Amino acid sequence: GYVDAEEVGRIAKFIADVDPRIPYSLLAFHPDFLFFDLPRTSRGHALEAVGAAKSAGLEEVRVGNIHILS
């Protein structure tokens, strides 16, 4: 994918430094239109990203579009 768990963690740390209660939604990717060469977001990748965001100190982390995870 374009964003890995390490990058999510860095973004989450920035947000958590402002306020750890700020909600953070990670959106699952589905290849439509011009992005057929990229895979869907896997459940494992999404859970890894959620873990990284929570480890960075955020309290309100969720995955949007969870129904399209592969």
Jmol script that loads the backbone (N, CA, C; Angstrom):
load data "model"
ATOM      1  N   GLY A   1       0.806  -1.185   0.000  1.00  0.00           N
ATOM      2  CA  GLY A   1       0.000   0.000   0.000  1.00  0.00           C
ATOM      3  C   GLY A   1       0.853   1.254   0.000  1.00  0.00           C
ATOM      4  N   TYR A   2       0.209   2.344  -0.105  1.00  0.00           N
ATOM      5  CA  TYR A   2       0.918   3.614  -0.111  1.00  0.00           C
ATOM      6  C   TYR A   2       1.351   4.046   1.287  1.00  0.00           C
ATOM      7  N   VAL A   3       0.604   3.679   2.304  1.00  0.00           N
ATOM      8  CA  VAL A   3       0.906   4.096   3.672  1.00  0.00           C
ATOM      9  C   VAL A   3       1.123   2.849   4.523  1.00  0.00           C
ATOM     10  N   ASP A   4       2.267   2.794   5.209  1.00  0.00           N
ATOM     11  CA  ASP A   4       2.523   1.640   6.071  1.00  0.00           C
ATOM     12  C   ASP A   4       2.263   2.004   7.532  1.00  0.00           C
ATOM     13  N   ALA A   5       2.324   1.007   8.402  1.00  0.00           N
ATOM     14  CA  ALA A   5       2.014   1.211   9.818  1.00  0.00           C
ATOM     15  C   ALA A   5       2.971   2.208  10.467  1.00  0.00           C
ATOM     16  N   GLU A   6       4.214   2.215  10.044  1.00  0.00           N
ATOM     17  CA  GLU A   6       5.184   3.159  10.608  1.00  0.00           C
ATOM     18  C   GLU A   6       4.760   4.605  10.328  1.00  0.00           C
ATOM     19  N   GLU A   7       4.320   4.852   9.102  1.00  0.00           N
ATOM     20  CA  GLU A   7       3.872   6.205   8.751  1.00  0.00           C
ATOM     21  C   GLU A   7       2.594   6.575   9.507  1.00  0.00           C
ATOM     22  N   VAL A   8       1.680   5.620   9.639  1.00  0.00           N
ATOM     23  CA  VAL A   8       0.463   5.862  10.418  1.00  0.00           C
ATOM     24  C   VAL A   8       0.840   6.231  11.850  1.00  0.00           C
ATOM     25  N   GLY A   9       1.820   5.529  12.404  1.00  0.00           N
ATOM     26  CA  GLY A   9       2.273   5.826  13.758  1.00  0.00           C
ATOM     27  C   GLY A   9       2.819   7.238  13.899  1.00  0.00           C
ATOM     28  N   ARG A  10       3.572   7.688  12.907  1.00  0.00           N
ATOM     29  CA  ARG A  10       4.123   9.054  12.953  1.00  0.00           C
ATOM     30  C   ARG A  10       3.013  10.107  12.860  1.00  0.00           C
ATOM     31  N   ILE A  11       2.048   9.857  11.994  1.00  0.00           N
ATOM     32  CA  ILE A  11       0.909  10.776  11.873  1.00  0.00           C
ATOM     33  C   ILE A  11       0.128  10.797  13.190  1.00  0.00           C
ATOM     34  N   ALA A  12      -0.112   9.616  13.739  1.00  0.00           N
ATOM     35  CA  ALA A  12      -0.863   9.507  14.992  1.00  0.00           C
ATOM     36  C   ALA A  12      -0.141  10.196  16.146  1.00  0.00           C
ATOM     37  N   LYS A  13       1.172  10.096  16.191  1.00  0.00           N
ATOM     38  CA  LYS A  13       1.953  10.753  17.243  1.00  0.00           C
ATOM     39  C   LYS A  13       1.771  12.264  17.160  1.00  0.00           C
ATOM     40  N   PHE A  14       1.801  12.795  15.946  1.00  0.00           N
ATOM     41  CA  PHE A  14       1.583  14.228  15.744  1.00  0.00           C
ATOM     42  C   PHE A  14       0.212  14.637  16.285  1.00  0.00           C
ATOM     43  N   ILE A  15      -0.813  13.861  15.947  1.00  0.00           N
ATOM     44  CA  ILE A  15      -2.173  14.162  16.401  1.00  0.00           C
ATOM     45  C   ILE A  15      -2.270  14.019  17.920  1.00  0.00           C
ATOM     46  N   ALA A  16      -1.705  12.948  18.465  1.00  0.00           N
ATOM     47  CA  ALA A  16      -1.771  12.698  19.908  1.00  0.00           C
ATOM     48  C   ALA A  16      -1.071  13.787  20.708  1.00  0.00           C
ATOM     49  N   ASP A  17      -0.032  14.372  20.136  1.00  0.00           N
ATOM     50  CA  ASP A  17       0.660  15.464  20.826  1.00  0.00           C
ATOM     51  C   ASP A  17      -0.234  16.697  20.971  1.00  0.00           C
ATOM     52  N   VAL A  18      -1.193  16.840  20.072  1.00  0.00           N
ATOM     53  CA  VAL A  18      -2.163  17.936  20.169  1.00  0.00           C
ATOM     54  C   VAL A  18      -3.223  17.568  21.206  1.00  0.00           C
ATOM     55  N   ASP A  19      -3.837  16.379  21.028  1.00  0.00           N
ATOM     56  CA  ASP A  19      -4.855  15.888  21.964  1.00  0.00           C
ATOM     57  C   ASP A  19      -5.102  14.412  21.652  1.00  0.00           C
ATOM     58  N   PRO A  20      -4.799  13.506  22.569  1.00  0.00           N
ATOM     59  CA  PRO A  20      -4.963  12.074  22.297  1.00  0.00           C
ATOM     60  C   PRO A  20      -6.413  11.638  22.100  1.00  0.00           C
ATOM     61  N   ARG A  21      -7.365  12.512  22.392  1.00  0.00           N
ATOM     62  CA  ARG A  21      -8.782  12.172  22.216  1.00  0.00           C
ATOM     63  C   ARG A  21      -9.312  12.550  20.841  1.00  0.00           C
ATOM     64  N   ILE A  22      -8.480  13.154  19.988  1.00  0.00           N
ATOM     65  CA  ILE A  22      -8.918  13.485  18.622  1.00  0.00           C
ATOM     66  C   ILE A  22      -9.179  12.177  17.875  1.00  0.00           C
ATOM     67  N   PRO A  23     -10.372  12.013  17.294  1.00  0.00           N
ATOM     68  CA  PRO A  23     -10.666  10.784  16.547  1.00  0.00           C
ATOM     69  C   PRO A  23      -9.807  10.677  15.284  1.00  0.00           C
ATOM     70  N   TYR A  24      -9.381   9.460  14.982  1.00  0.00           N
ATOM     71  CA  TYR A  24      -8.559   9.196  13.794  1.00  0.00           C
ATOM     72  C   TYR A  24      -9.191   8.034  13.042  1.00  0.00           C
ATOM     73  N   SER A  25      -9.642   8.280  11.822  1.00  0.00           N
ATOM     74  CA  SER A  25     -10.261   7.242  10.999  1.00  0.00           C
ATOM     75  C   SER A  25      -9.309   6.835   9.889  1.00  0.00           C
ATOM     76  N   LEU A  26      -9.053   5.556   9.802  1.00  0.00           N
ATOM     77  CA  LEU A  26      -8.224   4.986   8.738  1.00  0.00           C
ATOM     78  C   LEU A  26      -9.175   4.366   7.726  1.00  0.00           C
ATOM     79  N   LEU A  27      -9.072   4.781   6.482  1.00  0.00           N
ATOM     80  CA  LEU A  27      -9.997   4.300   5.466  1.00  0.00           C
ATOM     81  C   LEU A  27      -9.407   3.141   4.681  1.00  0.00           C
ATOM     82  N   ALA A  28     -10.189   2.085   4.551  1.00  0.00           N
ATOM     83  CA  ALA A  28      -9.783   0.945   3.745  1.00  0.00           C
ATOM     84  C   ALA A  28      -9.797   1.352   2.270  1.00  0.00           C
ATOM     85  N   PHE A  29      -8.839   0.829   1.517  1.00  0.00           N
ATOM     86  CA  PHE A  29      -8.718   1.157   0.097  1.00  0.00           C
ATOM     87  C   PHE A  29      -9.347   0.062  -0.749  1.00  0.00           C
ATOM     88  N   HIS A  30     -10.081   0.464  -1.779  1.00  0.00           N
ATOM     89  CA  HIS A  30     -10.637  -0.462  -2.762  1.00  0.00           C
ATOM     90  C   HIS A  30     -10.224   0.031  -4.142  1.00  0.00           C
ATOM     91  N   PRO A  31      -9.590  -0.826  -4.952  1.00  0.00           N
ATOM     92  CA  PRO A  31      -9.089  -0.385  -6.262  1.00  0.00           C
ATOM     93  C   PRO A  31     -10.211  -0.179  -7.281  1.00  0.00           C
ATOM     94  N   ASP A  32     -10.525   1.051  -7.537  1.00  0.00           N
ATOM     95  CA  ASP A  32     -11.519   1.402  -8.544  1.00  0.00           C
ATOM     96  C   ASP A  32     -10.918   2.400  -9.521  1.00  0.00           C
ATOM     97  N   PHE A  33     -11.516   2.483 -10.672  1.00  0.00           N
ATOM     98  CA  PHE A  33     -11.171   3.441 -11.714  1.00  0.00           C
ATOM     99  C   PHE A  33      -9.718   3.294 -12.157  1.00  0.00           C
ATOM    100  N   LEU A  34      -8.810   4.167 -11.755  1.00  0.00           N
ATOM    101  CA  LEU A  34      -7.439   4.142 -12.274  1.00  0.00           C
ATOM    102  C   LEU A  34      -6.441   3.394 -11.390  1.00  0.00           C
ATOM    103  N   PHE A  35      -6.883   2.776 -10.334  1.00  0.00           N
ATOM    104  CA  PHE A  35      -5.955   2.152  -9.393  1.00  0.00           C
ATOM    105  C   PHE A  35      -6.079   0.631  -9.352  1.00  0.00           C
ATOM    106  N   PHE A  36      -6.311   0.010 -10.489  1.00  0.00           N
ATOM    107  CA  PHE A  36      -6.480  -1.438 -10.534  1.00  0.00           C
ATOM    108  C   PHE A  36      -5.204  -2.196 -10.202  1.00  0.00           C
ATOM    109  N   ASP A  37      -4.051  -1.530 -10.280  1.00  0.00           N
ATOM    110  CA  ASP A  37      -2.777  -2.203 -10.023  1.00  0.00           C
ATOM    111  C   ASP A  37      -2.476  -2.335  -8.530  1.00  0.00           C
ATOM    112  N   LEU A  38      -3.281  -1.715  -7.676  1.00  0.00           N
ATOM    113  CA  LEU A  38      -3.056  -1.777  -6.234  1.00  0.00           C
ATOM    114  C   LEU A  38      -4.047  -2.733  -5.581  1.00  0.00           C
ATOM    115  N   PRO A  39      -3.609  -3.474  -4.579  1.00  0.00           N
ATOM    116  CA  PRO A  39      -4.515  -4.409  -3.905  1.00  0.00           C
ATOM    117  C   PRO A  39      -5.429  -3.689  -2.915  1.00  0.00           C
ATOM    118  N   ARG A  40      -6.527  -4.360  -2.560  1.00  0.00           N
ATOM    119  CA  ARG A  40      -7.382  -3.871  -1.485  1.00  0.00           C
ATOM    120  C   ARG A  40      -6.596  -3.883  -0.183  1.00  0.00           C
ATOM    121  N   THR A  41      -7.029  -3.088   0.759  1.00  0.00           N
ATOM    122  CA  THR A  41      -6.428  -3.122   2.091  1.00  0.00           C
ATOM    123  C   THR A  41      -6.783  -4.452   2.745  1.00  0.00           C
ATOM    124  N   SER A  42      -5.788  -5.124   3.282  1.00  0.00           N
ATOM    125  CA  SER A  42      -6.048  -6.392   3.971  1.00  0.00           C
ATOM    126  C   SER A  42      -6.459  -6.127   5.415  1.00  0.00           C
ATOM    127  N   ARG A  43      -7.158  -7.069   5.997  1.00  0.00           N
ATOM    128  CA  ARG A  43      -7.555  -6.956   7.401  1.00  0.00           C
ATOM    129  C   ARG A  43      -6.316  -6.852   8.287  1.00  0.00           C
ATOM    130  N   GLY A  44      -5.282  -7.630   7.978  1.00  0.00           N
ATOM    131  CA  GLY A  44      -4.047  -7.594   8.755  1.00  0.00           C
ATOM    132  C   GLY A  44      -3.364  -6.240   8.701  1.00  0.00           C
ATOM    133  N   HIS A  45      -3.307  -5.651   7.509  1.00  0.00           N
ATOM    134  CA  HIS A  45      -2.683  -4.330   7.354  1.00  0.00           C
ATOM    135  C   HIS A  45      -3.472  -3.277   8.136  1.00  0.00           C
ATOM    136  N   ALA A  46      -4.795  -3.356   8.085  1.00  0.00           N
ATOM    137  CA  ALA A  46      -5.635  -2.393   8.805  1.00  0.00           C
ATOM    138  C   ALA A  46      -5.430  -2.518  10.311  1.00  0.00           C
ATOM    139  N   LEU A  47      -5.392  -3.743  10.816  1.00  0.00           N
ATOM    140  CA  LEU A  47      -5.198  -3.947  12.256  1.00  0.00           C
ATOM    141  C   LEU A  47      -3.811  -3.498  12.699  1.00  0.00           C
ATOM    142  N   GLU A  48      -2.824  -3.706  11.853  1.00  0.00           N
ATOM    143  CA  GLU A  48      -1.468  -3.241  12.155  1.00  0.00           C
ATOM    144  C   GLU A  48      -1.438  -1.707  12.241  1.00  0.00           C
ATOM    145  N   ALA A  49      -2.135  -1.046  11.334  1.00  0.00           N
ATOM    146  CA  ALA A  49      -2.193   0.417  11.335  1.00  0.00           C
ATOM    147  C   ALA A  49      -2.928   0.936  12.570  1.00  0.00           C
ATOM    148  N   VAL A  50      -4.020   0.288  12.947  1.00  0.00           N
ATOM    149  CA  VAL A  50      -4.750   0.674  14.158  1.00  0.00           C
ATOM    150  C   VAL A  50      -3.850   0.520  15.375  1.00  0.00           C
ATOM    151  N   GLY A  51      -3.120  -0.584  15.443  1.00  0.00           N
ATOM    152  CA  GLY A  51      -2.197  -0.805  16.556  1.00  0.00           C
ATOM    153  C   GLY A  51      -1.126   0.267  16.641  1.00  0.00           C
ATOM    154  N   ALA A  52      -0.598   0.662  15.499  1.00  0.00           N
ATOM    155  CA  ALA A  52       0.431   1.706  15.470  1.00  0.00           C
ATOM    156  C   ALA A  52      -0.131   3.036  15.959  1.00  0.00           C
ATOM    157  N   ALA A  53      -1.354   3.351  15.554  1.00  0.00           N
ATOM    158  CA  ALA A  53      -1.975   4.613  15.976  1.00  0.00           C
ATOM    159  C   ALA A  53      -2.251   4.615  17.475  1.00  0.00           C
ATOM    160  N   LYS A  54      -2.718   3.495  17.990  1.00  0.00           N
ATOM    161  CA  LYS A  54      -2.979   3.407  19.432  1.00  0.00           C
ATOM    162  C   LYS A  54      -1.677   3.427  20.222  1.00  0.00           C
ATOM    163  N   SER A  55      -0.651   2.773  19.714  1.00  0.00           N
ATOM    164  CA  SER A  55       0.659   2.783  20.382  1.00  0.00           C
ATOM    165  C   SER A  55       1.255   4.183  20.428  1.00  0.00           C
ATOM    166  N   ALA A  56       0.887   5.010  19.461  1.00  0.00           N
ATOM    167  CA  ALA A  56       1.379   6.390  19.416  1.00  0.00           C
ATOM    168  C   ALA A  56       0.632   7.287  20.400  1.00  0.00           C
ATOM    169  N   GLY A  57      -0.412   6.743  21.025  1.00  0.00           N
ATOM    170  CA  GLY A  57      -1.108   7.498  22.059  1.00  0.00           C
ATOM    171  C   GLY A  57      -2.527   7.930  21.756  1.00  0.00           C
ATOM    172  N   LEU A  58      -3.032   7.612  20.563  1.00  0.00           N
ATOM    173  CA  LEU A  58      -4.407   8.008  20.250  1.00  0.00           C
ATOM    174  C   LEU A  58      -5.398   7.062  20.920  1.00  0.00           C
ATOM    175  N   GLU A  59      -6.491   7.623  21.408  1.00  0.00           N
ATOM    176  CA  GLU A  59      -7.502   6.844  22.123  1.00  0.00           C
ATOM    177  C   GLU A  59      -8.687   6.456  21.246  1.00  0.00           C
ATOM    178  N   GLU A  60      -8.960   7.240  20.219  1.00  0.00           N
ATOM    179  CA  GLU A  60     -10.141   7.023  19.372  1.00  0.00           C
ATOM    180  C   GLU A  60      -9.708   6.711  17.940  1.00  0.00           C
ATOM    181  N   VAL A  61      -9.425   5.443  17.659  1.00  0.00           N
ATOM    182  CA  VAL A  61      -8.964   5.020  16.334  1.00  0.00           C
ATOM    183  C   VAL A  61      -9.964   4.017  15.779  1.00  0.00           C
ATOM    184  N   ARG A  62     -10.331   4.187  14.521  1.00  0.00           N
ATOM    185  CA  ARG A  62     -11.258   3.246  13.888  1.00  0.00           C
ATOM    186  C   ARG A  62     -10.889   3.058  12.421  1.00  0.00           C
ATOM    187  N   VAL A  63     -11.379   1.972  11.846  1.00  0.00           N
ATOM    188  CA  VAL A  63     -11.206   1.718  10.416  1.00  0.00           C
ATOM    189  C   VAL A  63     -12.547   1.969   9.742  1.00  0.00           C
ATOM    190  N   GLY A  64     -12.554   2.900   8.792  1.00  0.00           N
ATOM    191  CA  GLY A  64     -13.752   3.143   8.003  1.00  0.00           C
ATOM    192  C   GLY A  64     -13.761   2.194   6.809  1.00  0.00           C
ATOM    193  N   ASN A  65     -14.905   1.964   6.237  1.00  0.00           N
ATOM    194  CA  ASN A  65     -15.062   1.051   5.088  1.00  0.00           C
ATOM    195  C   ASN A  65     -14.608  -0.366   5.442  1.00  0.00           C
ATOM    196  N   ILE A  66     -14.774  -0.755   6.694  1.00  0.00           N
ATOM    197  CA  ILE A  66     -14.259  -2.046   7.155  1.00  0.00           C
ATOM    198  C   ILE A  66     -14.856  -3.214   6.358  1.00  0.00           C
ATOM    199  N   HIS A  67     -16.023  -3.032   5.806  1.00  0.00           N
ATOM    200  CA  HIS A  67     -16.691  -4.090   5.048  1.00  0.00           C
ATOM    201  C   HIS A  67     -15.971  -4.445   3.739  1.00  0.00           C
ATOM    202  N   ILE A  68     -15.041  -3.603   3.274  1.00  0.00           N
ATOM    203  CA  ILE A  68     -14.344  -3.921   2.024  1.00  0.00           C
ATOM    204  C   ILE A  68     -12.947  -4.498   2.252  1.00  0.00           C
ATOM    205  N   LEU A  69     -12.575  -4.743   3.504  1.00  0.00           N
ATOM    206  CA  LEU A  69     -11.252  -5.327   3.761  1.00  0.00           C
ATOM    207  C   LEU A  69     -11.170  -6.717   3.155  1.00  0.00           C
ATOM    208  N   SER A  70      -9.987  -7.061   2.655  1.00  0.00           N
ATOM    209  CA  SER A  70      -9.812  -8.400   2.074  1.00  0.00           C
ATOM    210  C   SER A  70      -9.254  -9.348   3.106  1.00  0.00           C
TER     211      SER A  70
END
end "model"
wireframe off; spacefill off
backbone 0.3
color backbone group
